[in-house]
Amino acid sequence: MNWKRWLLIGITLLVLLTGCSVQKPVSEEKKGDLLAQVKQKGIIRIGTEGTYKPFSYHDEKTNQLTGFDVEVVNEIAKRMGVKAEFVEIPWDGMLTSLETGKINMVANQVAIKPERQKKFDFSAPYTISYAQIVVHKDNNEIKSLADVKGKKAAQTPTSNYGAKAKEAGATIVSYEDMMSGMKDVANKRADFSLNDRLAVAEMLKTAKLPLKVLDEKVDQTSIAFPVPKNNPALVKQINQAIEDMKKDGTLTKISTKWFGIDITK
């Protein structure tokens, strides 16, 4: 009988020790403490597309990642006392990567939307934007968003612009990046694309495609940096950097460098 008693005692102790060593899931244990992790590592991991000119793209001569968003977030990281480490991700997987912890923040012209605010915390806005419709230069059927019902829209499907086009009755033709979609509009494989006015202006200036931009201003929005939910300390530091950059003129200087105007107001 002794061996049975000792076996029972051993099992009981094992259960107790196992119970004491159970750890909380990483998502719960680290919840709200992302700033401390970033400071400890000295690095903040930034998700960005790397193909979204002029916000996030590779310089043709140097192949270095550059752009308006890249420059702004590098300055923010510097003022936080950490280094920005960029992780290039297609737009359709970017917010998922933020939610799963692969990255700490997104810098890719992300619009503040109620459905996104349920999942992520957002910084103060650093860009005010609106979208414009781009069609082939010979297209006279589409004159406004009211004319796109039943037309093919070249979009990244999970973007707010894709959602707006779908809401207006268009059929979404999916692309990983804006430029691929614009090329298909130019080749008449898609009827139009709805995209950020500044990205469109830069694209038309450099790509020399047979396209034209309609005058209508669609869906004016505030653009900010999303971070994982429940991280007020991280948001506060990012906001402080943005506020300081506005006060000392750095944000206006970066904006004027890239666009010739201040897009932060």
N, C-alpha and C positions, 0 to 999 in steps of 0.2 A: 504493500500500500504506500510505502514511503516514496517510491519513485513516482507514483501518480500524484502525490501531494506536491512534490518538488516540481513536476511538470506543470501543474496548475499554477503554482506560484510564479514559475518562469514565464508562462503565457501572460499572466496578469501584469507582471512587470513590463513585458514587451509592449503590451497594449498601452499602458500608462506612458511609457517613454515615447512611443510613437505619437501619441496624442499630444504630448508636450512639444514635440518638434515640428508639428504641422505648421507650415508657413502660410500666410495669406497670399492669395494670388498677387502677382507683380502689379497688376492694374490697381488693386486695392491698396497694397502696401505703399506704393509710390505715388498714389493719387495726391495731386496738389503740391508735389514736392519737386516738380521738374526743374525749377530754377536752381535749386540746390545741386541737382545732378549736373546741370549745364555748367555751373560755376566750378564744381569739383573737377570736371573733365577739361574745362577751359575751351569747350567746343559746343556750338549750337548747330545741329544738323538741319539744314534748310532744304526743303523739297522745292524743285523748280523744273520747268519743262526743258529749257536749253534749246528750244526750237521756236520760241515765241518772240520774234523780233518786233520792236526794239526793247522789249522788257527783259528777256532772258534768252540769250543765243550765243553761238560761238563766233568770234571774230574770224573772218575769212583768211586773214593774213597770219594771225598768231594761233588760231584755234582755241584761244582762251575764252572762258565763259565770261560774258559781259552783258550789259544792258541796264536799263533804268532800275528795275527791281533789284538786280544783282548789286548795283552800286549803293542803292539805298540801304539794303539789308547788311551789306558789309560795314557801312558806317554805323548802323545800329549796334551790330555785334561789337565793333571797336569801342563804342561808348559804354557797352555793358561789361567790357573787360574780358571778352572771349573772342574766339576765332569762328568765323562762319565756314562751315563745311557743307558744300553743296552736293545734293543727291539728285541726279537728273532722272525724272520719272514722267512717263506720258500722263497727260492731264487726267485721263479716265481712272488712273490708279493712285493719283496723288493724295486725295483726301482719305482714301482707305489706308494709305501708308501712314498718314498722320494719326488716324484713329488706332492703328495697331502698334504705334510706337516706333516705327522704322525711322521716322523723322520727328523733329521737335517743333517745326514751324513751316509754313508754306509762304513763298514769295513768288507769286505768279498771277498777279492781278485778280485776286479772289474777291468777288462781290459779297457784301454782307447781306445775307438772306435769312429770313426767319427759320426756315427748315435747317439751315446750316448752323444757326445759333443754338439749336437744340443739341447739337453734337459737339460743337467746338466753341472755345472762347475766341473773341476777336480783339485785335488791337484797335486803337483809334485809327480813323481813315488816313491814308497818305496819298490817295488819288481820288478825284471825282471824275467819273467817266460816263459815257453813254455809247450806245452801239449805232452802227450805220449799216445799211444794206448795200451789198456789192453785187452787181450783175455784169453780164457781158456787155460790151460797149454797144452792140447792136440790139440789145434787148429793150424793147419799148413797151412790153406788156406789164412789167412790174414797175410801179411808180411809188408805191408805199407798202407798208406792212399789210395793209388791207388787201393787197393783190396777190399774196403768196399762197393762198389756199390751194392745195393740190399740186403745188410746185415742189421741186426737189431742192432741199437746203443742204449745202455742204457744211457740216458742223462737227465739232467734237461733242458727242451725244450727251454727256453729263454736265456740260457747261450751262450757265444761265442763259447764254445766247441761243443754244440749241433748244432749251426748254421754251424760250420765247417764240422761236420759229415754229415749234411744234404746236404751241398754244394758238398760234395764228392759222393753223391748218396745214402747214407744210409737212411734207414727208422727209424725215431726216435721213441723209446719206452720211454714214459715219467715217471720220478721218481721225488719225492720231494727232494731227497738228493742223493749224490754220492754213499754212502754205500749201499743203497737199490738197485741201479743199478748194482753195482759190484757183489752183491750176486746173481743177476739173470744171470750175465755173468758166474759166477762160477757154477750155476745150469744149464747152457746152454739154458736158456730161452731167452737170448740175445746173440748176436755174439761178441760184443766188447763194450768198453766204451772209450771215449776220454776225458782225464782229466789232470789237472795240475800235473806236474812231482813230485812236493814235496808232494802233497796230496796223490798221488799214492804210493810213496815210504813209507810214514807213514802208509798207509792202509795195504800194503803188509807186513810190519813189525809186525803189531799188530793183523790183522784179520786172518792170516793163511788160506787164501782161495787158491784153486787150480788155480791160475792165473799166467800169465807171461806178461812182459812188452816188447814191441817192441822198437828197438833202435832209430827209426826215431824221430827227433825233429820237432814238428808241431806248427806253428803259434806262434813264439816268440813275446811276448807282454810286454808292460809296465803296471804295476798295480798301481792304485792310489785310493784316496778317493773321490767319487763323493758327491757333495752338490747341493742344488737347484740352478737353473740358476740365474745369475745376483747377485752374492754375492762375489764380489772381495775382500772385507775386510775380510770375513771369510776365504777364500782361502789363502789370504796373511798370516794370523796368523797360519794356519795349515802348510803352506810351511815354515814359519820361524821356527816352532818347528821341522819339519823334517830336515831342514838344520842344526840346532843346534845339533840335535841327531846324524847326520852324522859326524859333526865336532868333537864332544866330544866322539865319539865311542859307544854311547848308542845303535844306530840302528844295528851296526855290532855285538855288544854283544848279543842283543836279537836274532838276526838271528842265530848266532853260537850256542846259547843255544838250539834252536829248531831244527836246521838242520845240525849243524856241519860245515857249510860253510856260507859265506856271500852272501845272495841271493838278496842283495839290489843294486848290481852293474851289 
